[in-house]
Amino acid sequence: MLLLAACATPEQRCAGPAVTDLRIVNGLIAETQGNIARGFAMQREPVVRQRLLPCGPGDGPFTFCLYDEAMMTERPVAIDRATERAKLATLFERRAELQETIRARLVACGL
């Protein structure tokens, strides 16, 4: 962790976790805008699928075994557009707060 801190710019060290929070909020804004535009959200969920793959030596020249493979898939889910718009408004407010926090910290650091 100390090495990562050494690589951070003075602005990043000064603004602190607010920068990370701002990145997360920006990602949530983009996702919510996409949901509203599409009319549905994409929900990630784990699934286990079986794959037939070659395995150890067997009686014949070809031996195959079934293996479980865990993966993530996405499926569409219904949304309430009014709720999504309210969430988006809240995210915009939070983004403005974070931007102001970052600006204030940079000024306090003399940057």
N, CA, C and O atoms as CSV, one atom per row, in Angstrom:
chain,resi,resn,atom,element,x,y,z
A,1,MET,N,N,0.821,-1.185,0.000
A,1,MET,CA,C,0.000,0.000,0.000
A,1,MET,C,C,0.872,1.258,0.000
A,1,MET,O,O,0.543,2.265,-0.627
A,2,LEU,N,N,1.972,1.170,0.710
A,2,LEU,CA,C,2.880,2.304,0.779
A,2,LEU,C,C,3.442,2.630,-0.596
A,2,LEU,O,O,3.613,3.800,-0.937
A,3,LEU,N,N,3.732,1.595,-1.392
A,3,LEU,CA,C,4.235,1.833,-2.741
A,3,LEU,C,C,3.213,2.556,-3.598
A,3,LEU,O,O,3.564,3.446,-4.372
A,4,LEU,N,N,1.940,2.173,-3.462
A,4,LEU,CA,C,0.898,2.836,-4.241
A,4,LEU,C,C,0.768,4.297,-3.837
A,4,LEU,O,O,0.560,5.161,-4.689
A,5,ALA,N,N,0.888,4.576,-2.561
A,5,ALA,CA,C,0.805,5.959,-2.098
A,5,ALA,C,C,1.960,6.779,-2.662
A,5,ALA,O,O,1.792,7.961,-2.962
A,6,ALA,N,N,3.111,6.171,-2.806
A,6,ALA,CA,C,4.270,6.875,-3.341
A,6,ALA,C,C,4.075,7.233,-4.808
A,6,ALA,O,O,4.665,8.201,-5.288
A,7,CYS,N,N,3.253,6.464,-5.531
A,7,CYS,CA,C,3.018,6.711,-6.953
A,7,CYS,C,C,1.922,7.740,-7.190
A,7,CYS,O,O,1.790,8.247,-8.304
A,8,ALA,N,N,1.137,8.057,-6.175
A,8,ALA,CA,C,0.029,8.994,-6.334
A,8,ALA,C,C,0.565,10.404,-6.575
A,8,ALA,O,O,1.614,10.791,-6.060
A,9,THR,N,N,-0.184,11.149,-7.368
A,9,THR,CA,C,0.187,12.538,-7.608
A,9,THR,C,C,-0.123,13.351,-6.354
A,9,THR,O,O,-0.891,12.899,-5.504
A,10,PRO,N,N,0.463,14.545,-6.227
A,10,PRO,CA,C,0.134,15.382,-5.064
A,10,PRO,C,C,-1.365,15.666,-4.961
A,10,PRO,O,O,-1.917,15.718,-3.861
A,11,GLU,N,N,-2.019,15.849,-6.104
A,11,GLU,CA,C,-3.460,16.099,-6.107
A,11,GLU,C,C,-4.225,14.897,-5.551
A,11,GLU,O,O,-5.160,15.059,-4.767
A,12,GLN,N,N,-3.820,13.684,-5.963
A,12,GLN,CA,C,-4.501,12.481,-5.490
A,12,GLN,C,C,-4.288,12.279,-3.993
A,12,GLN,O,O,-5.213,11.898,-3.275
A,13,ARG,N,N,-3.069,12.534,-3.526
A,13,ARG,CA,C,-2.800,12.384,-2.089
A,13,ARG,C,C,-3.592,13.406,-1.291
A,13,ARG,O,O,-4.090,13.097,-0.208
A,14,CYS,N,N,-3.711,14.605,-1.806
A,14,CYS,CA,C,-4.409,15.670,-1.094
A,14,CYS,C,C,-5.922,15.415,-1.066
A,14,CYS,O,O,-6.547,15.546,-0.013
A,15,ALA,N,N,-6.504,15.059,-2.191
A,15,ALA,CA,C,-7.957,14.887,-2.275
A,15,ALA,C,C,-8.419,13.628,-1.549
A,15,ALA,O,O,-9.557,13.568,-1.084
A,16,GLY,N,N,-7.563,12.636,-1.445
A,16,GLY,CA,C,-7.871,11.435,-0.672
A,16,GLY,C,C,-8.986,10.586,-1.243
A,16,GLY,O,O,-9.146,10.486,-2.460
A,17,PRO,N,N,-9.754,9.976,-0.358
A,17,PRO,CA,C,-10.782,9.024,-0.790
A,17,PRO,C,C,-11.924,9.666,-1.562
A,17,PRO,O,O,-12.703,8.954,-2.195
A,18,ALA,N,N,-12.045,10.972,-1.531
A,18,ALA,CA,C,-13.119,11.631,-2.281
A,18,ALA,C,C,-12.977,11.367,-3.777
A,18,ALA,O,O,-13.977,11.301,-4.490
A,19,VAL,N,N,-11.743,11.215,-4.257
A,19,VAL,CA,C,-11.518,10.944,-5.684
A,19,VAL,C,C,-12.064,9.561,-6.040
A,19,VAL,O,O,-12.711,9.390,-7.074
A,20,THR,N,N,-11.802,8.587,-5.186
A,20,THR,CA,C,-12.328,7.234,-5.418
A,20,THR,C,C,-13.845,7.250,-5.391
A,20,THR,O,O,-14.491,6.644,-6.246
A,21,ASP,N,N,-14.412,7.935,-4.418
A,21,ASP,CA,C,-15.867,8.039,-4.327
A,21,ASP,C,C,-16.443,8.699,-5.571
A,21,ASP,O,O,-17.496,8.289,-6.061
A,22,LEU,N,N,-15.765,9.712,-6.082
A,22,LEU,CA,C,-16.238,10.403,-7.282
A,22,LEU,C,C,-16.239,9.458,-8.485
A,22,LEU,O,O,-17.174,9.475,-9.285
A,23,ARG,N,N,-15.202,8.640,-8.614
A,23,ARG,CA,C,-15.165,7.666,-9.721
A,23,ARG,C,C,-16.340,6.698,-9.618
A,23,ARG,O,O,-16.979,6.379,-10.621
A,24,ILE,N,N,-16.620,6.234,-8.405
A,24,ILE,CA,C,-17.729,5.294,-8.206
A,24,ILE,C,C,-19.055,5.952,-8.554
A,24,ILE,O,O,-19.880,5.362,-9.252
A,25,VAL,N,N,-19.262,7.177,-8.069
A,25,VAL,CA,C,-20.510,7.892,-8.348
A,25,VAL,C,C,-20.661,8.126,-9.845
A,25,VAL,O,O,-21.759,7.969,-10.378
A,26,ASN,N,N,-19.587,8.496,-10.535
A,26,ASN,CA,C,-19.663,8.693,-11.989
A,26,ASN,C,C,-20.053,7.404,-12.699
A,26,ASN,O,O,-20.829,7.433,-13.655
A,27,GLY,N,N,-19.523,6.278,-12.243
A,27,GLY,CA,C,-19.904,4.990,-12.823
A,27,GLY,C,C,-21.372,4.671,-12.597
A,27,GLY,O,O,-22.049,4.164,-13.491
A,28,LEU,N,N,-21.864,4.970,-11.401
A,28,LEU,CA,C,-23.277,4.732,-11.096
A,28,LEU,C,C,-24.187,5.650,-11.906
A,28,LEU,O,O,-25.275,5.247,-12.317
A,29,ILE,N,N,-23.740,6.884,-12.134
A,29,ILE,CA,C,-24.518,7.799,-12.979
A,29,ILE,C,C,-24.631,7.231,-14.394
A,29,ILE,O,O,-25.721,7.204,-14.966
A,30,ALA,N,N,-23.525,6.782,-14.954
A,30,ALA,CA,C,-23.538,6.220,-16.313
A,30,ALA,C,C,-24.450,4.990,-16.383
A,30,ALA,O,O,-25.216,4.830,-17.333
A,31,GLU,N,N,-24.360,4.132,-15.377
A,31,GLU,CA,C,-25.193,2.923,-15.355
A,31,GLU,C,C,-26.676,3.289,-15.261
A,31,GLU,O,O,-27.501,2.719,-15.974
A,32,THR,N,N,-27.013,4.227,-14.393
A,32,THR,CA,C,-28.404,4.621,-14.207
A,32,THR,C,C,-28.950,5.294,-15.463
A,32,THR,O,O,-30.094,5.049,-15.846
A,33,GLN,N,N,-28.148,6.135,-16.104
A,33,GLN,CA,C,-28.584,6.758,-17.362
A,33,GLN,C,C,-28.844,5.694,-18.427
A,33,GLN,O,O,-29.810,5.794,-19.183
A,34,GLY,N,N,-27.985,4.678,-18.487
A,34,GLY,CA,C,-28.193,3.577,-19.434
A,34,GLY,C,C,-29.472,2.813,-19.142
A,34,GLY,O,O,-30.206,2.446,-20.059
A,35,ASN,N,N,-29.740,2.573,-17.865
A,35,ASN,CA,C,-30.969,1.871,-17.483
A,35,ASN,C,C,-32.203,2.654,-17.929
A,35,ASN,O,O,-33.146,2.081,-18.475
A,36,ILE,N,N,-32.188,3.967,-17.691
A,36,ILE,CA,C,-33.326,4.800,-18.072
A,36,ILE,C,C,-33.500,4.802,-19.590
A,36,ILE,O,O,-34.621,4.694,-20.087
A,37,ALA,N,N,-32.401,4.923,-20.323
A,37,ALA,CA,C,-32.470,4.949,-21.789
A,37,ALA,C,C,-32.998,3.628,-22.353
A,37,ALA,O,O,-33.797,3.627,-23.290
A,38,ARG,N,N,-32.548,2.497,-21.778
A,38,ARG,CA,C,-32.984,1.186,-22.260
A,38,ARG,C,C,-34.388,0.824,-21.787
A,38,ARG,O,O,-35.142,0.150,-22.490
A,39,GLY,N,N,-34.722,1.282,-20.587
A,39,GLY,CA,C,-36.001,0.898,-19.999
A,39,GLY,C,C,-35.891,-0.344,-19.127
A,39,GLY,O,O,-36.901,-0.830,-18.618
A,40,PHE,N,N,-34.700,-0.858,-18.949
A,40,PHE,CA,C,-34.452,-2.010,-18.086
A,40,PHE,C,C,-33.010,-1.979,-17.624
A,40,PHE,O,O,-32.167,-1.299,-18.209
A,41,ALA,N,N,-32.740,-2.728,-16.563
A,41,ALA,CA,C,-31.373,-2.829,-16.038
A,41,ALA,C,C,-30.826,-4.209,-16.370
A,41,ALA,O,O,-31.578,-5.133,-16.682
A,42,MET,N,N,-29.523,-4.332,-16.299
A,42,MET,CA,C,-28.882,-5.638,-16.468
A,42,MET,C,C,-28.364,-6.070,-15.104
A,42,MET,O,O,-27.572,-5.367,-14.477
A,43,GLN,N,N,-28.816,-7.224,-14.655
A,43,GLN,CA,C,-28.409,-7.744,-13.351
A,43,GLN,C,C,-27.405,-8.866,-13.544
A,43,GLN,O,O,-27.644,-9.811,-14.295
A,44,ARG,N,N,-26.279,-8.747,-12.856
A,44,ARG,CA,C,-25.250,-9.796,-12.922
A,44,ARG,C,C,-25.580,-10.865,-11.888
A,44,ARG,O,O,-25.933,-10.564,-10.748
A,45,GLU,N,N,-25.457,-12.116,-12.311
A,45,GLU,CA,C,-25.693,-13.209,-11.374
A,45,GLU,C,C,-24.783,-14.385,-11.722
A,45,GLU,O,O,-24.460,-14.619,-12.886
A,46,PRO,N,N,-24.379,-15.116,-10.691
A,46,PRO,CA,C,-23.487,-16.255,-10.945
A,46,PRO,C,C,-24.275,-17.455,-11.482
A,46,PRO,O,O,-25.420,-17.687,-11.093
A,47,VAL,N,N,-23.650,-18.196,-12.366
A,47,VAL,CA,C,-24.215,-19.447,-12.872
A,47,VAL,C,C,-23.097,-20.478,-12.920
A,47,VAL,O,O,-21.921,-20.137,-13.047
A,48,VAL,N,N,-23.480,-21.726,-12.818
A,48,VAL,CA,C,-22.528,-22.823,-12.950
A,48,VAL,C,C,-22.928,-23.613,-14.185
A,48,VAL,O,O,-24.064,-24.070,-14.307
A,49,ARG,N,N,-21.986,-23.765,-15.088
A,49,ARG,CA,C,-22.225,-24.539,-16.311
A,49,ARG,C,C,-21.246,-25.694,-16.349
A,49,ARG,O,O,-20.151,-25.630,-15.789
A,50,GLN,N,N,-21.665,-26.743,-17.018
A,50,GLN,CA,C,-20.766,-27.885,-17.161
A,50,GLN,C,C,-20.100,-27.837,-18.525
A,50,GLN,O,O,-20.725,-27.522,-19.537
A,51,ARG,N,N,-18.803,-28.163,-18.521
A,51,ARG,CA,C,-18.037,-28.201,-19.760
A,51,ARG,C,C,-17.442,-29.580,-19.920
A,51,ARG,O,O,-16.999,-30.197,-18.952
A,52,LEU,N,N,-17.436,-30.049,-21.130
A,52,LEU,CA,C,-16.832,-31.332,-21.464
A,52,LEU,C,C,-15.419,-31.051,-21.948
A,52,LEU,O,O,-15.223,-30.435,-22.996
A,53,LEU,N,N,-14.439,-31.508,-21.179
A,53,LEU,CA,C,-13.043,-31.242,-21.501
A,53,LEU,C,C,-12.243,-32.533,-21.461
A,53,LEU,O,O,-12.607,-33.471,-20.751
A,54,PRO,N,N,-11.152,-32.588,-22.221
A,54,PRO,CA,C,-10.297,-33.771,-22.148
A,54,PRO,C,C,-9.743,-33.925,-20.729
A,54,PRO,O,O,-9.415,-32.936,-20.073
A,55,CYS,N,N,-9.644,-35.148,-20.272
A,55,CYS,CA,C,-9.074,-35.377,-18.945
A,55,CYS,C,C,-8.064,-36.524,-19.021
A,55,CYS,O,O,-7.687,-36.952,-20.111
A,56,GLY,N,N,-7.635,-37.011,-17.874
A,56,GLY,CA,C,-6.548,-37.987,-17.769
A,56,GLY,C,C,-6.684,-39.191,-18.674
A,56,GLY,O,O,-7.695,-39.363,-19.355
A,57,PRO,N,N,-5.656,-40.024,-18.674
A,57,PRO,CA,C,-5.649,-41.196,-19.555
A,57,PRO,C,C,-6.825,-42.117,-19.233
A,57,PRO,O,O,-7.192,-42.308,-18.074
A,58,GLY,N,N,-7.387,-42.666,-20.269
A,58,GLY,CA,C,-8.524,-43.571,-20.109
A,58,GLY,C,C,-8.290,-44.840,-20.886
A,58,GLY,O,O,-7.161,-45.169,-21.249
A,59,ASP,N,N,-9.369,-45.547,-21.136
A,59,ASP,CA,C,-9.278,-46.827,-21.849
A,59,ASP,C,C,-8.998,-46.635,-23.333
A,59,ASP,O,O,-8.374,-47.485,-23.968
A,60,GLY,N,N,-9.458,-45.521,-23.881
A,60,GLY,CA,C,-9.282,-45.303,-25.309
A,60,GLY,C,C,-8.420,-44.089,-25.576
A,60,GLY,O,O,-7.855,-43.497,-24.656
A,61,PRO,N,N,-8.325,-43.725,-26.839
A,61,PRO,CA,C,-7.489,-42.592,-27.194
A,61,PRO,C,C,-8.075,-41.247,-26.731
A,61,PRO,O,O,-7.339,-40.280,-26.539
A,62,PHE,N,N,-9.392,-41.195,-26.555
A,62,PHE,CA,C,-10.031,-39.939,-26.143
A,62,PHE,C,C,-10.850,-40.181,-24.886
A,62,PHE,O,O,-11.731,-41.041,-24.860
A,63,THR,N,N,-10.554,-39.423,-23.856
A,63,THR,CA,C,-11.338,-39.472,-22.630
A,63,THR,C,C,-11.743,-38.043,-22.278
A,63,THR,O,O,-10.915,-37.134,-22.240
A,64,PHE,N,N,-13.017,-37.875,-22.027
A,64,PHE,CA,C,-13.527,-36.558,-21.671
A,64,PHE,C,C,-14.216,-36.623,-20.320
A,64,PHE,O,O,-14.783,-37.650,-19.947
A,65,CYS,N,N,-14.161,-35.523,-19.597
A,65,CYS,CA,C,-14.789,-35.422,-18.286
A,65,CYS,C,C,-15.630,-34.157,-18.234
A,65,CYS,O,O,-15.345,-33.176,-18.921
A,66,LEU,N,N,-16.672,-34.194,-17.410
A,66,LEU,CA,C,-17.489,-33.014,-17.178
A,66,LEU,C,C,-16.908,-32.224,-16.012
A,66,LEU,O,O,-16.636,-32.784,-14.950
A,67,TYR,N,N,-16.721,-30.931,-16.213
A,67,TYR,CA,C,-16.212,-30.040,-15.174
A,67,TYR,C,C,-17.216,-28.910,-14.967
A,67,TYR,O,O,-17.794,-28.391,-15.922
A,68,ASP,N,N,-17.412,-28.540,-13.707
A,68,ASP,CA,C,-18.241,-27.379,-13.402
A,68,ASP,C,C,-17.406,-26.119,-13.611
A,68,ASP,O,O,-16.236,-26.061,-13.230
A,69,GLU,N,N,-18.023,-25.123,-14.217
A,69,GLU,CA,C,-17.355,-23.851,-14.440
A,69,GLU,C,C,-18.274,-22.736,-13.941
A,69,GLU,O,O,-19.389,-22.571,-14.435
A,70,ALA,N,N,-17.793,-21.973,-12.955
A,70,ALA,CA,C,-18.568,-20.851,-12.425
A,70,ALA,C,C,-18.274,-19.618,-13.261
A,70,ALA,O,O,-17.121,-19.342,-13.593
A,71,MET,N,N,-19.310,-18.887,-13.596
A,71,MET,CA,C,-19.153,-17.663,-14.375
A,71,MET,C,C,-20.274,-16.699,-14.034
A,71,MET,O,O,-21.264,-17.072,-13.405
A,72,MET,N,N,-20.109,-15.482,-14.450
A,72,MET,CA,C,-21.135,-14.465,-14.250
A,72,MET,C,C,-21.870,-14.256,-15.568
A,72,MET,O,O,-21.270,-14.277,-16.642
A,73,THR,N,N,-23.168,-14.057,-15.464
A,73,THR,CA,C,-23.977,-13.762,-16.631
A,73,THR,C,C,-24.853,-12.555,-16.311
A,73,THR,O,O,-25.033,-12.205,-15.144
A,74,GLU,N,N,-25.384,-11.936,-17.322
A,74,GLU,CA,C,-26.267,-10.793,-17.120
A,74,GLU,C,C,-27.633,-11.128,-17.687
A,74,GLU,O,O,-27.764,-11.787,-18.718
A,75,ARG,N,N,-28.653,-10.649,-16.972
A,75,ARG,CA,C,-30.008,-10.828,-17.475
A,75,ARG,C,C,-30.766,-9.519,-17.283
A,75,ARG,O,O,-30.532,-8.799,-16.312
A,76,PRO,N,N,-31.665,-9.212,-18.198
A,76,PRO,CA,C,-32.431,-7.970,-18.071
A,76,PRO,C,C,-33.456,-8.075,-16.940
A,76,PRO,O,O,-34.075,-9.120,-16.740
A,77,VAL,N,N,-33.619,-6.978,-16.211
A,77,VAL,CA,C,-34.639,-6.907,-15.160
A,77,VAL,C,C,-35.407,-5.599,-15.324
A,77,VAL,O,O,-34.859,-4.586,-15.758
A,78,ALA,N,N,-36.679,-5.647,-14.967
A,78,ALA,CA,C,-37.534,-4.467,-15.082
A,78,ALA,C,C,-37.107,-3.396,-14.081
A,78,ALA,O,O,-36.604,-3.699,-12.999
A,79,ILE,N,N,-37.317,-2.146,-14.463
A,79,ILE,CA,C,-37.033,-1.027,-13.565
A,79,ILE,C,C,-38.257,-0.132,-13.491
A,79,ILE,O,O,-39.137,-0.187,-14.350
A,80,ASP,N,N,-38.298,0.678,-12.471
A,80,ASP,CA,C,-39.282,1.746,-12.363
A,80,ASP,C,C,-38.542,3.026,-12.755
A,80,ASP,O,O,-37.662,3.489,-12.030
A,81,ARG,N,N,-38.901,3.583,-13.891
A,81,ARG,CA,C,-38.163,4.745,-14.400
A,81,ARG,C,C,-38.215,5.926,-13.446
A,81,ARG,O,O,-37.244,6.676,-13.349
A,82,ALA,N,N,-39.317,6.109,-12.742
A,82,ALA,CA,C,-39.416,7.222,-11.788
A,82,ALA,C,C,-38.396,7.034,-10.659
A,82,ALA,O,O,-37.748,7.991,-10.236
A,83,THR,N,N,-38.261,5.812,-10.183
A,83,THR,CA,C,-37.286,5.520,-9.127
A,83,THR,C,C,-35.869,5.734,-9.643
A,83,THR,O,O,-35.027,6.283,-8.932
A,84,GLU,N,N,-35.600,5.307,-10.870
A,84,GLU,CA,C,-34.276,5.484,-11.464
A,84,GLU,C,C,-33.951,6.969,-11.652
A,84,GLU,O,O,-32.813,7.388,-11.442
A,85,ARG,N,N,-34.952,7.761,-12.047
A,85,ARG,CA,C,-34.721,9.204,-12.209
A,85,ARG,C,C,-34.428,9.858,-10.857
A,85,ARG,O,O,-33.576,10.741,-10.760
A,86,ALA,N,N,-35.139,9.417,-9.812
A,86,ALA,CA,C,-34.880,9.950,-8.466
A,86,ALA,C,C,-33.480,9.566,-8.010
A,86,ALA,O,O,-32.767,10.375,-7.417
A,87,LYS,N,N,-33.089,8.324,-8.292
A,87,LYS,CA,C,-31.738,7.872,-7.945
A,87,LYS,C,C,-30.697,8.704,-8.694
A,87,LYS,O,O,-29.676,9.088,-8.124
A,88,LEU,N,N,-30.961,8.978,-9.965
A,88,LEU,CA,C,-30.031,9.768,-10.772
A,88,LEU,C,C,-29.881,11.182,-10.204
A,88,LEU,O,O,-28.774,11.716,-10.145
A,89,ALA,N,N,-30.986,11.778,-9.792
A,89,ALA,CA,C,-30.924,13.126,-9.203
A,89,ALA,C,C,-30.078,13.112,-7.929
A,89,ALA,O,O,-29.288,14.026,-7.696
A,90,THR,N,N,-30.245,12.077,-7.110
A,90,THR,CA,C,-29.452,11.945,-5.886
A,90,THR,C,C,-27.972,11.775,-6.211
A,90,THR,O,O,-27.117,12.352,-5.539
A,91,LEU,N,N,-27.669,10.986,-7.238
A,91,LEU,CA,C,-26.275,10.782,-7.638
A,91,LEU,C,C,-25.646,12.080,-8.147
A,91,LEU,O,O,-24.482,12.359,-7.859
A,92,PHE,N,N,-26.413,12.876,-8.904
A,92,PHE,CA,C,-25.893,14.167,-9.364
A,92,PHE,C,C,-25.593,15.087,-8.178
A,92,PHE,O,O,-24.583,15.792,-8.172
A,93,GLU,N,N,-26.471,15.075,-7.178
A,93,GLU,CA,C,-26.228,15.872,-5.971
A,93,GLU,C,C,-24.961,15.405,-5.261
A,93,GLU,O,O,-24.137,16.219,-4.846
A,94,ARG,N,N,-24.814,14.099,-5.128
A,94,ARG,CA,C,-23.634,13.550,-4.460
A,94,ARG,C,C,-22.372,13.895,-5.224
A,94,ARG,O,O,-21.348,14.215,-4.619
A,95,ARG,N,N,-22.434,13.834,-6.564
A,95,ARG,CA,C,-21.268,14.181,-7.377
A,95,ARG,C,C,-20.866,15.633,-7.153
A,95,ARG,O,O,-19.679,15.936,-7.033
A,96,ALA,N,N,-21.842,16.530,-7.098
A,96,ALA,CA,C,-21.544,17.945,-6.862
A,96,ALA,C,C,-20.887,18.129,-5.488
A,96,ALA,O,O,-19.943,18.907,-5.350
A,97,GLU,N,N,-21.387,17.411,-4.472
A,97,GLU,CA,C,-20.784,17.488,-3.134
A,97,GLU,C,C,-19.336,17.012,-3.154
A,97,GLU,O,O,-18.457,17.651,-2.576
A,98,LEU,N,N,-19.094,15.892,-3.819
A,98,LEU,CA,C,-17.732,15.341,-3.884
A,98,LEU,C,C,-16.793,16.273,-4.637
A,98,LEU,O,O,-15.645,16.460,-4.237
A,99,GLN,N,N,-17.281,16.857,-5.727
A,99,GLN,CA,C,-16.448,17.782,-6.487
A,99,GLN,C,C,-16.080,18.993,-5.634
A,99,GLN,O,O,-14.951,19.480,-5.701
A,100,GLU,N,N,-17.021,19.476,-4.840
A,100,GLU,CA,C,-16.741,20.613,-3.960
A,100,GLU,C,C,-15.746,20.214,-2.869
A,100,GLU,O,O,-14.852,20.988,-2.529
A,101,THR,N,N,-15.903,19.009,-2.322
A,101,THR,CA,C,-14.964,18.513,-1.309
A,101,THR,C,C,-13.552,18.429,-1.882
A,101,THR,O,O,-12.588,18.838,-1.236
A,102,ILE,N,N,-13.438,17.906,-3.081
A,102,ILE,CA,C,-12.134,17.775,-3.737
A,102,ILE,C,C,-11.529,19.163,-3.971
A,102,ILE,O,O,-10.348,19.378,-3.696
A,103,ARG,N,N,-12.328,20.098,-4.474
A,103,ARG,CA,C,-11.841,21.459,-4.712
A,103,ARG,C,C,-11.342,22.093,-3.414
A,103,ARG,O,O,-10.275,22.707,-3.387
A,104,ALA,N,N,-12.118,21.941,-2.341
A,104,ALA,CA,C,-11.736,22.530,-1.052
A,104,ALA,C,C,-10.443,21.914,-0.534
A,104,ALA,O,O,-9.586,22.626,-0.010
A,105,ARG,N,N,-10.293,20.599,-0.675
A,105,ARG,CA,C,-9.072,19.953,-0.216
A,105,ARG,C,C,-7.866,20.393,-1.033
A,105,ARG,O,O,-6.785,20.593,-0.478
A,106,LEU,N,N,-8.033,20.546,-2.338
A,106,LEU,CA,C,-6.927,20.999,-3.182
A,106,LEU,C,C,-6.513,22.415,-2.838
A,106,LEU,O,O,-5.322,22.728,-2.827
A,107,VAL,N,N,-7.484,23.277,-2.557
A,107,VAL,CA,C,-7.168,24.643,-2.145
A,107,VAL,C,C,-6.430,24.628,-0.815
A,107,VAL,O,O,-5.454,25.354,-0.628
A,108,ALA,N,N,-6.907,23.784,0.122
A,108,ALA,CA,C,-6.267,23.704,1.434
A,108,ALA,C,C,-4.826,23.193,1.322
A,108,ALA,O,O,-3.971,23.557,2.129
A,109,CYS,N,N,-4.563,22.354,0.325
A,109,CYS,CA,C,-3.215,21.841,0.116
A,109,CYS,C,C,-2.348,22.815,-0.695
A,109,CYS,O,O,-1.151,22.587,-0.867
A,110,GLY,N,N,-2.944,23.875,-1.179
A,110,GLY,CA,C,-2.195,24.848,-1.968
A,110,GLY,C,C,-1.987,24.393,-3.400
A,110,GLY,O,O,-1.031,24.814,-4.053
A,111,LEU,N,N,-2.863,23.545,-3.891
A,111,LEU,CA,C,-2.720,23.042,-5.277
A,111,LEU,C,C,-3.737,23.671,-6.195
A,111,LEU,O,O,-3.762,23.368,-7.388
